[in-house]
Amino acid sequence: MGTYKSSTANRIFRGYKSSLERAKYDFNKNFNQMDFENADAREEVREHVAEMIRSCDKLIEKMGSYKFK
């Protein structure tokens, strides 16, 4: 398996980070556009959306901790 230059690895990271940030935005946008008839269902979905966003944040943080030489 080959290796990437630091500049290439950083560019790839920025691409992944951008995609994850967009996904977080879309999760929130889609949730806010949903029409719920039941407050319990809304809360359940809100919790799932919050967990997905936390997962994205954790992945961004983990990827950001890598240093490229």
N, C-alpha and C positions, 0 to 999 in steps of 0.2 A: 504494500500500500504506500502511496506517495505522501509527501507532506506539502503543506501550503506555506507560502510566504506569509509573514505577519500581516501585510496589507490585504492579502486575499482573505485570510481568516477573519480579519476585522470586518471586511466588506460583507462576508457571508453572515457573520454575527449580526451586523446592522440590518440585513435583510430579514433574518429570523425575528429579530426584536420588533421590527416594523410590522411584520405579519401578526405577531402576538398582540401588539398594541392595537392593531386594527380589529383583531378578533374580540378583544375586550370591549372596544367601542361598539362593535356590532352586537355583542351579547346584551349590553345595556340598552342599546337602541331598540332591539327586537323585544326585549322584556317590556320596555316602556310603551311599546305599541300594542302589546297584547291586551285583549279585552277579557277581563275575568268576571265571571258571575259570582264567584265564591272567594271570600277573603282568605280562607284556608288554602285554597289552591294557589292563589297569588303568593302567599307567604312561602309555600313549599317551592314554587318555581323560583322565587327571589333567592331562597337559600341555595338552590342549585346553581343559579347564575353567579352568586357571590363565591361559591366554591370554585367554579370554573375560572373566575377572574383571579382568585388567590393562586390557583394552579399556574396560570399564565405568569403571574408576578414571581412566583417561586422559580419557574423555569428561566425567566429573564435574569433574575438575580444569580442563579446558578451559572448560566452561560456567561454573565458579566464577570464572574469571579475567575474565569480562565484567562491566563496571560499568554500572549502569543509572541514568539521571538522570531 
